[in-house]
Amino acid sequence: MPFFFGPSPIRRTIPYLTSGKLVFRNRVKIMEICYNQFWKYWRKDGSNKPHPTYDNHIGLRELYFWNIPQIQYMNPELQIVRHVEKFPNPFIRCWLDNGKDVVFDCDSKSRHEIMDQLIKTLGKTDEILAMEKSITQEDNPALFGYKLKRWCMCAEPGQCPCTGVVMMPKVMRGKYFLYLKDDLEKEEKQILSGEREPLYESDKMPLFKQARKHWKGWKKDRKPNNSDDLTGEATVDTHNDQ
């Protein structure tokens, strides 16, 4: 499969992504990660030799490689921005919904230490996660749907009934969007009182003869011709200029 290609494809598997421990609080909106790559110099033989394995940016580099996929999966509404080779020291800056920012110093820290610092400062506690998980359980009386106590929300009083049982008003149906709301409400009142029969049904009035009621006065200015028949064949009247 294509997602198994590339370095460490385990980062794109569902078990790995769901094992993330960092779930930010709702007030955290943006996360900035600033670090530098390995510095390199050239050997005399022309081969490229990297900087020694350990430096003050390695912890944040490893966190971006291994933990950022988990953080993005567990926080889908979080925006993550990366800055490379722009600042001398590695750090993480989180922006809150009130415009304030929280800066974490990541100099010479491992990725595990950085993750623990983020979880303790801006992460949700175990009590909050347990409470949110209990809300989404099946025994919650506020939920409805398949394999739950209530199949549809329309079973509760005060809610809009199902259209399969009670027909919606014509104003709320897309089939009558060509007509004004006042005309439709007036027609429904007359139909209920027995004064007239419905005129806006598709079987009573073909689609090509349905009029746009918001074109005021279009029938008054229109001249009668033979184009009003149900066959749809229009005839043009010729007038002699004398």
C-alpha positions, 0 to 999 in steps of 0.5 A: 500500500502507498502509505507504507513507503517513506521513512518510518511508515508506522507513523501513518498507521491508526494504532500509532496515531491513536496512541498519542497522549497529548490532547490540547485544551480547547483554548489552544489554536496554533502551535509553532515549532522552531528548530534547526537541522543538522549542521554539516561540513565537508571532508577533504575526500568530498563526502558529507559528514554530519554534525555529532549526533547530539546537539541542543536541537535533536530533541525537538527534531525527534519530536517533530518526526515521531510525535507531531503526527500523533498530535495532529491526529488527536487535535484535528482543529489545531494548526501546526507551523514549523520554522526551520533555520530561523532562530538560534535556539529551539522552542515551541510557542502555543497561541491561545484563543485570547491572543496570548502565547505560551513559549516552551524552551526546548534547548538540550531536552529530549522529546519525552521531556518536551512532551511531558512539559506540554501535557502538564502545561496545556494538555487535558487532564485524565479527569477531563478526558474521562468526562468527555469519553463518558459523554460519547458513550451509548448510555448517554440519554442525549444521544440518538441514532442506530443502536441507541435508545432513540432512533430519531430526534423527531420522537422528542416533543418540540422537535421538527417531525420526520418528513415521511410522517408529516409533510413539511410546509411548502416554504421549507421545501426546495421544490417551491423555491420559485414562489414567494413565502406569502403566496405559499402561506396564503395558498395553504390557508385557503386549501385548509379552509376548503376555498381552493385546490392546490395549484403549485403541485407538479402534477397540476402545473408542469415544470416549464409552466411554473411561474416565478412569482417574484417577477411582479406584474409579469402576467399583466404585461404579457401578450396572450399567444399559443405558447401556453399549451401543455405541448411546449410548442411556441408560435410566433405572431407576425405583424405586418408593418403598415 
